[in-house]
């Protein structure tokens, strides 16, 4: 499956990948993470059931402290 993650091409094996699985592969952060798929924010409560499809554009954002 080919995705665009944060503006870069990303290839994942397998056909059924959840948003939760992708986030777990990309970051160890468990708090302060937001995800949008094809421009729509995906609520954390639906990450496990939200499936990604070939060609999806995913933005994974992590909040950081500082100034």
Secondary structure, DSSP 8 states (H G I E B T S, - for coil): -EEEETTEEEE-SSS-EEHHHHHHHH----SSEEEEETTEE--GGGTTT-EE-TT-EEEEEE-----
